[in-house]
Amino acid sequence: MDFPAITRVVTGHDAEGRAVVSEVGPLPHVAQIEAIPGTVFHEIWATEGAPAAVGNTPDPTRGPLMLPPPRNGTRIRIVDIPPDTEDFLQQGASRMQDAFTQIGDAAASTVAADSPHPLMHRTESVDYGVVLAGECTLVLDRGEVVLKPGHVVVQRGTNHAWANRSGAMCRMLFVLVDGAYDPDIPPAP
């Protein structure tokens, strides 16, 4: 399944303070993840700090690809997730350090010999994941949930992976909010 290109509309203010359209067009930062062929990150926007600046700030997506949101900030992206292949499932764990390095968070990978999926990872954030098209399985240390269009996941800093066992592409929207781990919950195994 080929997904349509994403068009981003960014608003701002003119010199008199009136609301205007600052930009309409394709996303300036779309990244193919080399270690996971078919995986594409579509970077939409990010904010730094809270409260977020609501002025005419520069485009925050033009820097290097980063998995987590900025400190005290947010990040919104769409990710195209290809079907898991037998090769990926057998060789995936050895390539994950490269994948997480490319997406700016090498420390996020938690994959181990007994992991339920080679993409297991954990980020210090609250993530909202929305299935836009296709099907994906949320894999946790204990348990799984099959997700279909319209399903929304509230990911609260837990160890997880996104497994695509459907045989077709999946497209998900993610909003990541910077967080802090609960000191009473042990780190990922």
Backbone as ProteinMPNN parsed JSONL, in Angstrom:
{"seq_chain_A": "MDFPAITRVVTGHDAEGRAVVSEVGPLPHVAQIEAIPGTVFHEIWATEGAPAAVGNTPDPTRGPLMLPPPRNGTRIRIVDIPPDTEDFLQQGASRMQDAFTQIGDAAASTVAADSPHPLMHRTESVDYGVVLAGECTLVLDRGEVVLKPGHVVVQRGTNHAWANRSGAMCRMLFVLVDGAYDPDIPPAP", "coords_chain_A": {"N_chain_A": [[0.846, -1.177, 0.0], [0.681, 2.09, -0.954], [1.111, 5.094, 0.653], [-0.415, 8.348, 0.75], [1.4, 11.398, 0.092], [2.377, 13.638, 2.707], [0.97, 16.692, 3.573], [1.868, 19.675, 5.039], [0.512, 22.285, 6.947], [1.322, 25.34, 8.164], [0.745, 27.83, 10.519], [0.959, 31.35, 11.35], [1.821, 34.704, 12.34], [1.259, 37.968, 11.018], [2.941, 41.166, 10.573], [1.166, 42.891, 11.806], [-0.002, 41.332, 13.668], [-2.008, 39.67, 12.8], [-3.534, 36.51, 12.064], [-2.012, 34.283, 9.846], [-1.32, 32.148, 7.006], [1.649, 30.558, 7.1], [3.044, 28.621, 5.773], [2.5, 26.109, 3.33], [2.783, 22.892, 2.267], [4.924, 20.118, 1.266], [6.421, 17.956, 3.754], [9.484, 19.049, 5.176], [11.325, 17.292, 6.283], [11.761, 14.08, 5.884], [12.533, 10.856, 6.686], [14.087, 7.867, 5.785], [14.556, 4.875, 7.471], [17.461, 3.289, 7.588], [18.365, 0.832, 8.72], [16.049, -0.558, 9.072], [14.446, -1.418, 6.598], [11.95, 0.196, 4.671], [10.734, 1.512, 6.753], [9.623, 4.679, 7.554], [10.073, 7.917, 8.752], [8.119, 10.709, 9.199], [8.587, 13.83, 9.849], [6.822, 16.251, 11.588], [6.43, 18.453, 13.45], [7.81, 20.142, 16.337], [8.002, 21.145, 19.765], [9.662, 23.226, 22.141], [10.189, 23.37, 25.594], [7.849, 24.416, 28.155], [5.39, 26.667, 29.021], [4.777, 26.219, 25.491], [6.339, 28.146, 22.927], [4.406, 30.362, 21.028], [4.792, 31.91, 18.831], [6.241, 33.173, 15.787], [8.22, 31.032, 15.3], [11.3, 29.418, 14.197], [11.383, 26.624, 11.887], [11.261, 23.605, 13.507], [11.909, 21.096, 12.569], [14.069, 20.856, 10.944], [16.547, 20.053, 11.816], [18.727, 17.361, 12.972], [17.373, 14.011, 12.934], [15.445, 13.002, 15.674], [14.414, 10.742, 18.104], [13.159, 11.062, 20.756], [11.069, 13.624, 22.334], [11.934, 17.16, 22.617], [13.457, 18.396, 25.677], [11.092, 19.021, 28.122], [9.278, 19.403, 26.106], [7.431, 18.742, 23.034], [6.789, 16.394, 20.359], [5.656, 15.747, 17.092], [4.899, 13.283, 14.746], [4.573, 11.209, 11.818], [4.705, 7.765, 11.233], [5.612, 5.323, 8.953], [5.212, 1.928, 8.938], [6.667, -1.0, 7.993], [5.722, -4.402, 7.039], [6.76, -6.987, 9.288], [9.511, -9.008, 8.482], [10.791, -12.34, 7.918], [13.571, -12.349, 7.819], [14.149, -9.894, 9.089], [13.128, -10.41, 11.689], [14.843, -12.429, 12.493], [17.41, -11.329, 12.207], [17.136, -8.809, 13.186], [17.701, -7.833, 15.861], [20.46, -7.477, 15.916], [20.783, -5.293, 14.295], [19.558, -3.197, 15.527], [20.858, -1.29, 17.16], [22.043, 0.371, 15.266], [19.723, 1.348, 14.036], [18.383, 2.767, 16.128], [20.362, 4.614, 16.691], [20.361, 6.101, 14.307], [17.884, 7.336, 14.549], [18.344, 9.068, 16.574], [18.491, 8.266, 19.299], [20.148, 6.2, 20.726], [20.256, 4.969, 23.204], [17.663, 4.192, 23.734], [16.974, 1.637, 22.879], [16.095, -1.523, 24.126], [16.465, -4.096, 23.574], [17.041, -7.547, 24.084], [18.372, -10.891, 24.392], [16.157, -12.427, 25.102], [14.002, -10.876, 24.382], [10.652, -10.043, 23.354], [10.393, -8.955, 20.819], [12.469, -7.629, 18.198], [12.551, -4.836, 18.105], [12.198, -3.722, 20.627], [11.928, -1.089, 22.922], [12.307, 1.844, 25.021], [11.188, 4.975, 26.051], [11.559, 8.063, 27.774], [8.933, 9.368, 28.024], [5.533, 10.419, 27.417], [3.566, 8.98, 25.075], [1.32, 9.382, 22.442], [-0.208, 7.272, 20.288], [-1.691, 6.826, 17.176], [-3.46, 4.785, 15.038], [-3.56, 5.245, 11.68], [-3.831, 3.986, 9.204], [-3.902, 0.612, 8.046], [-2.553, -2.096, 10.009], [-1.224, -2.886, 13.204], [0.74, -4.359, 15.815], [0.914, -3.789, 19.206], [3.533, -4.547, 21.218], [4.363, -5.63, 24.377], [6.339, -6.163, 27.407], [4.9, -8.071, 28.731], [2.314, -9.236, 27.199], [0.192, -8.337, 24.379], [-1.399, -6.215, 21.939], [-3.544, -6.044, 19.239], [-3.77, -3.534, 16.868], [-5.906, -1.389, 15.053], [-7.138, 0.817, 12.389], [-8.114, 3.873, 13.848], [-7.68, 3.091, 16.446], [-6.193, 4.122, 19.498], [-3.251, 4.515, 21.297], [-2.036, 5.033, 24.524], [0.952, 5.533, 25.555], [2.948, 5.094, 28.214], [5.797, 5.568, 28.922], [6.591, 2.901, 28.843], [8.252, -0.251, 28.232], [8.382, -1.361, 24.942], [7.329, -2.456, 21.619], [6.588, -2.003, 18.115], [5.008, -4.164, 16.174], [4.539, -5.304, 12.955], [2.518, -7.478, 11.715], [0.793, -7.902, 9.706], [1.206, -8.105, 6.978], [0.917, -5.973, 5.282], [1.565, -2.456, 4.733], [1.631, -0.154, 7.535], [0.414, 2.867, 8.863], [1.093, 5.226, 11.295], [0.265, 7.86, 13.55], [2.1, 9.807, 15.783], [2.304, 11.528, 18.855], [4.574, 12.842, 20.964], [5.332, 13.489, 24.306], [7.462, 15.07, 26.493], [8.642, 13.462, 29.423], [9.006, 12.154, 32.796], [10.442, 9.409, 34.349], [8.685, 7.412, 36.686], [9.936, 7.156, 39.861], [9.331, 4.987, 41.456], [8.896, 2.839, 39.84], [10.609, 0.146, 38.483], [13.426, 0.195, 36.144], [13.366, -0.743, 32.615], [13.73, -4.221, 31.873]], "CA_chain_A": [[0.0, 0.0, 0.0], [1.382, 3.37, -0.99], [0.383, 6.131, 1.363], [-0.262, 9.663, 0.127], [2.361, 12.325, 0.693], [1.803, 14.44, 3.779], [1.045, 18.137, 3.392], [1.872, 20.381, 6.324], [0.062, 23.672, 6.934], [1.836, 26.019, 9.36], [0.21, 29.188, 10.636], [1.789, 32.317, 12.066], [1.246, 36.044, 12.487], [1.926, 38.998, 10.231], [3.503, 42.272, 11.354], [0.087, 43.512, 12.578], [-0.522, 40.351, 14.609], [-3.101, 38.888, 12.228], [-3.219, 35.119, 11.745], [-1.746, 34.041, 8.422], [-0.711, 30.876, 6.65], [3.082, 30.76, 6.891], [3.598, 27.609, 4.877], [1.705, 24.961, 2.91], [3.6, 22.099, 1.353], [5.413, 18.831, 1.761], [7.28, 17.998, 4.935], [10.887, 19.221, 4.812], [12.188, 16.244, 6.839], [11.232, 12.714, 5.794], [13.736, 10.024, 6.811], [13.99, 6.411, 5.669], [15.434, 4.271, 8.466], [18.252, 2.345, 6.803], [18.471, -0.481, 9.356], [14.725, -1.191, 9.03], [13.936, -1.011, 5.281], [10.517, 0.451, 4.564], [10.297, 2.386, 7.844], [9.803, 6.082, 7.185], [9.665, 8.91, 9.743], [7.663, 11.967, 8.612], [8.67, 14.793, 10.955], [5.834, 17.302, 11.361], [6.721, 19.66, 14.247], [8.247, 19.921, 17.715], [8.042, 22.345, 20.602], [10.617, 23.169, 23.248], [9.755, 24.062, 26.798], [6.43, 24.537, 28.46], [4.517, 26.604, 27.856], [5.434, 26.307, 24.182], [6.29, 29.44, 22.242], [3.38, 30.353, 19.991], [5.106, 32.963, 17.868], [6.744, 32.763, 14.477], [9.505, 30.386, 15.549], [11.831, 28.677, 13.049], [10.941, 25.242, 11.702], [12.06, 22.741, 14.374], [12.161, 19.771, 11.974], [15.18, 20.927, 9.998], [17.766, 19.508, 12.408], [18.856, 15.908, 12.885], [16.251, 13.198, 13.393], [15.514, 12.664, 17.097], [13.261, 9.97, 18.549], [12.393, 11.654, 21.861], [10.766, 15.047, 22.227], [12.87, 18.018, 23.345], [13.236, 18.496, 27.118], [9.879, 19.786, 28.438], [8.608, 19.732, 24.859], [6.622, 17.758, 22.327], [7.166, 16.088, 18.979], [4.612, 15.062, 16.339], [5.414, 12.667, 13.521], [3.883, 10.042, 11.279], [5.669, 6.709, 10.922], [5.171, 4.211, 8.115], [5.807, 0.722, 9.511], [6.509, -2.1, 7.044], [5.497, -5.713, 7.649], [7.92, -7.729, 9.77], [9.925, -10.107, 7.602], [11.518, -13.382, 8.632], [14.955, -11.861, 7.928], [14.188, -8.866, 10.13], [12.92, -11.019, 12.998], [16.025, -13.218, 12.852], [18.611, -10.493, 12.216], [16.789, -7.464, 13.644], [18.342, -7.385, 17.101], [21.839, -7.056, 15.634], [20.749, -4.02, 13.566], [18.794, -2.193, 16.248], [21.699, -0.182, 17.617], [22.145, 1.287, 14.132], [18.422, 1.995, 13.823], [18.115, 3.761, 17.162], [21.349, 5.679, 16.517], [19.892, 6.954, 13.212], [16.744, 8.155, 14.981], [18.776, 10.013, 17.594], [18.347, 7.831, 20.693], [20.733, 4.857, 20.824], [19.987, 4.404, 24.528], [16.27, 3.765, 23.854], [16.837, 0.205, 22.603], [16.183, -2.407, 25.289], [16.418, -5.461, 23.052], [17.91, -8.545, 24.703], [18.195, -12.213, 23.788], [14.821, -12.956, 25.386], [12.978, -9.872, 24.072], [9.586, -10.56, 22.505], [10.495, -8.377, 19.473], [13.768, -6.951, 18.085], [12.455, -3.376, 18.216], [11.837, -3.3, 21.986], [12.566, 0.153, 23.336], [11.612, 2.607, 26.05], [11.554, 6.389, 26.07], [11.076, 8.794, 28.95], [7.921, 10.26, 27.473], [4.179, 9.924, 27.214], [3.361, 8.991, 23.627], [-0.01, 9.051, 21.942], [-0.074, 6.648, 18.981], [-2.983, 6.651, 16.522], [-3.354, 4.045, 13.778], [-4.261, 5.939, 10.608], [-4.127, 3.012, 8.149], [-3.215, -0.658, 8.235], [-2.687, -2.802, 11.291], [0.037, -3.053, 13.909], [0.575, -4.973, 17.13], [1.694, -3.235, 20.302], [4.159, -5.639, 21.962], [4.893, -5.223, 25.671], [7.051, -7.253, 28.073], [3.875, -9.088, 29.003], [1.06, -8.974, 26.505], [0.145, -7.694, 23.073], [-2.709, -5.746, 21.507], [-3.632, -5.758, 17.805], [-4.299, -2.188, 16.671], [-6.464, -1.143, 13.721], [-7.436, 2.234, 12.217], [-8.941, 4.474, 14.877], [-7.187, 2.743, 17.786], [-5.271, 5.086, 20.082], [-2.459, 3.968, 22.393], [-1.404, 5.985, 25.434], [2.19, 4.833, 25.909], [3.43, 5.862, 29.37], [7.173, 5.236, 29.253], [6.757, 1.462, 29.022], [9.059, -0.995, 27.268], [7.435, -1.794, 23.919], [7.709, -2.473, 20.198], [5.484, -1.985, 17.164], [5.201, -5.294, 15.262], [3.573, -5.328, 11.858], [2.336, -8.877, 11.304], [-0.373, -7.899, 8.818], [1.553, -8.323, 5.577], [0.741, -4.716, 4.542], [2.092, -1.294, 5.449], [0.824, 0.501, 8.558], [0.782, 4.267, 9.086], [0.663, 5.687, 12.613], [0.568, 9.214, 13.992], [2.59, 9.825, 17.161], [2.594, 12.771, 19.55], [5.417, 12.503, 22.108], [5.407, 14.55, 25.307], [8.559, 14.793, 27.417], [8.176, 13.004, 30.721], [10.0, 11.722, 33.775], [10.095, 8.099, 34.866], [8.248, 7.289, 38.074], [11.038, 6.511, 40.563], [8.861, 3.77, 42.11], [8.799, 1.762, 38.849], [11.96, -0.22, 38.063], [13.717, 0.38, 34.72], [13.113, -1.886, 31.732], [14.694, -5.321, 32.104]], "C_chain_A": [[0.889, 1.237, 0.0], [0.519, 4.41, -0.298], [0.565, 7.459, 0.644], [0.81, 10.477, 0.846], [1.629, 13.172, 1.732], [2.022, 15.917, 3.461], [0.931, 18.792, 4.756], [1.432, 21.819, 6.1], [0.518, 24.292, 8.254], [1.282, 27.436, 9.364], [1.191, 30.067, 11.404], [1.056, 33.638, 12.157], [2.0, 37.02, 11.598], [2.392, 40.126, 11.147], [2.44, 42.987, 12.201], [-0.537, 42.536, 13.571], [-1.691, 39.532, 14.101], [-2.625, 37.47, 11.917], [-3.081, 34.95, 10.236], [-1.251, 32.611, 8.232], [0.752, 31.167, 6.339], [3.641, 29.814, 5.84], [2.546, 26.551, 4.573], [2.587, 24.17, 1.961], [4.039, 20.792, 1.968], [6.291, 19.011, 2.998], [8.735, 18.157, 4.514], [11.789, 18.103, 5.317], [11.434, 14.913, 6.855], [12.449, 11.8, 5.744], [13.401, 8.543, 6.694], [14.996, 5.832, 6.663], [16.169, 3.116, 7.801], [18.288, 0.939, 7.399], [17.143, -1.239, 9.361], [14.072, -0.781, 7.707], [12.414, -0.902, 5.251], [9.978, 1.345, 5.663], [10.632, 3.827, 7.481], [9.256, 6.962, 8.304], [9.333, 10.206, 9.001], [7.594, 12.976, 9.76], [7.76, 15.983, 10.666], [6.182, 18.577, 12.13], [7.251, 19.233, 15.602], [8.171, 21.246, 18.455], [9.083, 22.127, 21.685], [10.054, 23.948, 24.414], [8.252, 24.068, 26.961], [6.255, 25.749, 29.364], [5.304, 26.797, 26.563], [5.297, 27.714, 23.614], [5.255, 29.364, 21.12], [3.571, 31.498, 18.991], [5.55, 32.375, 16.549], [8.138, 32.153, 14.619], [9.997, 29.656, 14.303], [11.323, 27.229, 13.035], [11.817, 24.304, 12.528], [12.398, 21.38, 13.774], [13.398, 19.745, 11.093], [16.5, 20.401, 10.541], [17.833, 17.997, 12.24], [17.619, 15.2, 13.441], [16.465, 12.788, 14.838], [14.25, 11.906, 17.48], [12.5, 10.686, 19.662], [12.04, 13.108, 21.583], [11.853, 15.86, 22.923], [12.51, 18.06, 24.831], [12.075, 19.461, 27.362], [9.075, 20.154, 27.191], [7.79, 18.586, 24.291], [7.209, 17.496, 20.945], [5.975, 15.378, 18.343], [5.217, 14.55, 15.04], [4.44, 11.596, 13.065], [4.956, 9.04, 10.917], [4.978, 5.65, 10.066], [5.946, 2.982, 8.56], [5.587, -0.439, 8.546], [6.205, -3.414, 7.772], [6.82, -6.31, 8.14], [8.24, -8.825, 8.751], [10.676, -11.139, 8.439], [12.977, -12.963, 8.844], [15.079, -10.839, 9.046], [14.059, -9.498, 11.517], [14.139, -11.826, 13.44], [17.263, -12.356, 13.015], [18.389, -9.142, 12.882], [17.539, -6.972, 14.851], [19.747, -6.873, 16.846], [21.883, -5.7, 14.927], [20.102, -2.89, 14.366], [19.63, -1.041, 16.77], [21.857, 0.847, 16.506], [20.844, 2.051, 13.921], [18.183, 3.083, 14.858], [19.149, 4.885, 17.135], [20.882, 6.637, 15.425], [18.728, 7.836, 13.65], [17.048, 8.945, 16.248], [18.619, 9.577, 19.034], [18.842, 6.395, 20.841], [20.405, 4.188, 22.148], [18.562, 3.882, 24.676], [16.098, 2.261, 23.659], [17.04, -0.611, 23.87], [16.243, -3.867, 24.862], [17.466, -6.336, 23.74], [17.586, -9.889, 24.063], [16.784, -12.758, 23.987], [13.696, -11.956, 25.105], [11.905, -10.464, 23.159], [9.603, -10.017, 21.074], [11.817, -7.621, 19.383], [13.719, -5.429, 18.169], [12.051, -2.903, 19.608], [12.641, -2.057, 22.361], [11.696, 0.85, 24.384], [12.121, 4.044, 25.998], [10.906, 7.062, 27.27], [10.087, 9.868, 28.49], [6.558, 9.594, 27.548], [3.918, 10.079, 25.725], [1.919, 8.613, 23.311], [0.185, 8.517, 20.527], [-1.438, 6.353, 18.402], [-2.759, 5.898, 15.218], [-4.207, 4.77, 12.742], [-4.691, 4.972, 9.511], [-3.341, 1.742, 8.433], [-3.456, -1.217, 9.63], [-1.306, -2.999, 11.894], [-0.266, -3.692, 15.263], [1.495, -4.277, 18.121], [2.204, -4.42, 21.114], [4.745, -5.06, 23.24], [5.67, -6.384, 26.272], [6.104, -8.416, 28.349], [2.585, -8.658, 28.322], [1.236, -8.23, 25.202], [-1.279, -7.242, 22.798], [-2.629, -5.467, 20.015], [-4.367, -4.433, 17.647], [-4.752, -2.012, 15.228], [-6.797, 0.343, 13.594], [-8.443, 2.738, 13.251], [-8.528, 4.099, 16.288], [-6.148, 3.772, 18.22], [-4.574, 4.423, 21.265], [-1.919, 5.136, 23.215], [-0.229, 5.228, 26.044], [2.88, 5.633, 27.008], [4.818, 5.397, 29.806], [7.427, 3.751, 29.437], [7.616, 0.868, 27.909], [8.101, -1.601, 26.238], [8.095, -1.901, 22.554], [6.432, -2.41, 19.381], [5.782, -3.081, 16.155], [4.122, -5.238, 14.194], [3.516, -6.746, 11.309], [1.241, -9.014, 10.263], [-0.047, -8.235, 7.372], [1.387, -7.09, 4.71], [1.294, -3.574, 5.383], [1.089, -0.772, 6.474], [1.326, 1.932, 8.684], [0.197, 4.697, 10.423], [1.095, 7.126, 12.842], [0.998, 9.134, 15.445], [2.767, 11.261, 17.636], [3.344, 12.367, 20.805], [5.535, 13.718, 23.013], [6.513, 14.176, 26.287], [8.009, 14.422, 28.786], [9.331, 12.687, 31.646], [9.53, 10.383, 34.329], [9.689, 8.186, 36.327], [9.362, 6.552, 38.822], [10.637, 5.214, 41.274], [8.721, 2.589, 41.155], [10.205, 1.413, 38.385], [12.173, 0.002, 36.57], [13.412, -0.898, 33.934], [14.148, -2.96, 31.965], [15.789, -5.344, 31.046]], "O_chain_A": [[1.749, 1.394, 0.867], [-0.656, 4.581, -0.625], [1.589, 7.677, -0.003], [1.087, 10.277, 2.028], [0.421, 13.388, 1.641], [3.131, 16.332, 3.122], [0.016, 18.502, 5.528], [1.911, 22.492, 5.188], [0.146, 23.823, 9.33], [1.337, 28.147, 8.36], [2.132, 29.574, 12.026], [-0.17, 33.692, 12.063], [3.217, 36.921, 11.439], [2.248, 40.037, 12.367], [2.774, 43.62, 13.203], [-1.505, 42.882, 14.247], [-2.307, 38.785, 14.861], [-1.468, 37.256, 11.554], [-3.919, 35.411, 9.46], [-0.819, 31.956, 9.182], [1.058, 31.932, 5.424], [4.577, 30.148, 5.113], [1.791, 26.146, 5.457], [3.083, 24.706, 0.969], [3.588, 20.408, 3.047], [6.829, 20.09, 3.244], [9.185, 17.476, 3.593], [12.913, 17.966, 4.836], [10.592, 14.661, 7.717], [13.302, 11.946, 4.868], [12.542, 8.029, 7.412], [16.153, 6.249, 6.693], [15.569, 2.087, 7.489], [18.247, -0.044, 6.66], [17.122, -2.44, 9.629], [13.227, 0.114, 7.695], [11.696, -1.779, 5.733], [8.881, 1.888, 5.532], [11.771, 4.151, 7.147], [8.123, 6.782, 8.751], [10.165, 10.736, 8.264], [6.647, 12.967, 10.545], [7.9, 16.645, 9.637], [6.227, 19.659, 11.545], [7.144, 18.062, 15.966], [8.264, 22.319, 17.86], [9.352, 20.997, 22.093], [9.512, 25.041, 24.25], [7.496, 23.769, 26.036], [6.927, 25.839, 30.391], [6.349, 27.448, 26.542], [4.279, 28.381, 23.796], [5.239, 28.402, 20.352], [2.611, 31.98, 18.389], [5.264, 31.218, 16.239], [9.117, 32.703, 14.114], [9.193, 29.308, 13.439], [10.891, 26.698, 14.058], [13.017, 24.217, 12.27], [13.101, 20.589, 14.402], [13.738, 18.695, 10.547], [17.477, 20.311, 9.798], [17.08, 17.421, 11.455], [16.918, 15.728, 14.304], [17.53, 12.286, 15.196], [13.141, 12.37, 17.215], [11.296, 10.9, 19.526], [12.63, 13.747, 20.711], [12.611, 15.32, 23.728], [11.367, 17.785, 25.195], [12.082, 20.587, 26.864], [8.286, 21.099, 27.212], [7.499, 17.602, 24.97], [8.016, 18.273, 20.435], [5.355, 14.515, 18.964], [5.935, 15.26, 14.336], [3.593, 11.136, 13.832], [5.993, 9.402, 10.362], [3.907, 5.15, 10.41], [7.177, 2.98, 8.564], [4.444, -0.827, 8.302], [6.41, -3.519, 8.981], [7.859, -6.161, 7.498], [7.34, -9.482, 8.227], [11.14, -10.838, 9.539], [13.547, -13.191, 9.911], [16.004, -10.906, 9.856], [14.813, -9.148, 12.425], [14.434, -11.899, 14.633], [18.09, -12.631, 13.884], [19.346, -8.406, 13.12], [17.976, -5.821, 14.884], [20.183, -5.925, 17.498], [22.913, -5.026, 14.956], [20.101, -1.742, 13.921], [19.146, 0.09, 16.817], [21.812, 2.051, 16.758], [20.857, 3.253, 13.657], [17.819, 4.205, 14.505], [18.834, 6.009, 17.524], [20.99, 7.853, 15.586], [18.595, 8.964, 13.175], [16.138, 9.433, 16.918], [18.611, 10.425, 19.926], [18.047, 5.48, 21.056], [20.286, 2.964, 22.208], [18.269, 3.192, 25.652], [15.172, 1.67, 24.215], [18.017, -0.426, 24.596], [16.091, -4.768, 25.687], [18.609, -5.928, 23.948], [16.638, -10.005, 23.286], [16.272, -13.476, 23.128], [12.563, -12.163, 25.538], [12.206, -11.285, 22.293], [8.911, -10.549, 20.206], [12.254, -7.032, 20.372], [14.766, -4.794, 18.293], [11.599, -1.767, 19.75], [13.851, -1.984, 22.15], [10.535, 0.502, 24.6], [13.324, 4.292, 25.913], [9.831, 6.662, 27.717], [10.348, 11.069, 28.552], [6.443, 8.38, 27.718], [4.033, 11.175, 25.177], [1.379, 7.647, 23.849], [0.688, 9.231, 19.659], [-2.261, 5.705, 19.048], [-1.958, 6.322, 14.385], [-5.421, 4.895, 12.902], [-5.778, 5.108, 8.95], [-2.245, 1.791, 8.993], [-4.413, -0.863, 10.319], [-0.336, -3.249, 11.178], [-1.375, -3.583, 15.786], [2.703, -4.185, 17.904], [1.414, -5.206, 21.638], [5.53, -4.113, 23.197], [5.668, -7.48, 25.712], [6.468, -9.584, 28.214], [1.857, -7.806, 28.832], [2.257, -7.591, 24.948], [-2.239, -7.793, 23.337], [-1.747, -4.735, 19.568], [-5.442, -4.232, 18.212], [-4.066, -2.433, 14.297], [-6.746, 1.066, 14.589], [-9.477, 2.116, 13.494], [-8.981, 4.728, 17.244], [-5.334, 4.231, 17.419], [-5.225, 3.839, 22.131], [-1.407, 6.109, 22.662], [-0.402, 4.394, 26.932], [3.35, 6.743, 26.756], [4.994, 4.896, 30.917], [8.38, 3.371, 30.117], [7.697, 1.406, 26.805], [7.132, -2.268, 26.6], [9.243, -1.501, 22.356], [5.344, -2.715, 19.869], [6.712, -2.948, 15.359], [2.935, -5.137, 14.501], [4.375, -7.153, 10.526], [0.804, -10.127, 9.967], [-0.94, -8.614, 6.614], [1.683, -7.139, 3.517], [1.469, -3.709, 6.594], [-0.123, -0.919, 6.316], [2.53, 2.179, 8.619], [-1.002, 4.565, 10.671], [2.155, 7.553, 12.385], [0.346, 8.473, 16.254], [3.308, 12.102, 16.919], [2.811, 11.626, 21.631], [5.801, 14.829, 22.555], [6.499, 13.081, 26.849], [7.026, 15.001, 29.248], [10.493, 12.925, 31.316], [8.375, 10.233, 34.728], [10.274, 8.939, 37.105], [9.701, 5.428, 38.453], [11.503, 4.425, 41.654], [8.46, 1.467, 41.589], [10.933, 2.297, 37.932], [11.209, -0.001, 35.804], [13.226, -1.974, 34.503], [15.313, -2.66, 32.225], [16.674, -6.199, 31.092]]}, "name": "protein", "num_of_chains": 1, "seq": "MDFPAITRVVTGHDAEGRAVVSEVGPLPHVAQIEAIPGTVFHEIWATEGAPAAVGNTPDPTRGPLMLPPPRNGTRIRIVDIPPDTEDFLQQGASRMQDAFTQIGDAAASTVAADSPHPLMHRTESVDYGVVLAGECTLVLDRGEVVLKPGHVVVQRGTNHAWANRSGAMCRMLFVLVDGAYDPDIPPAP"}
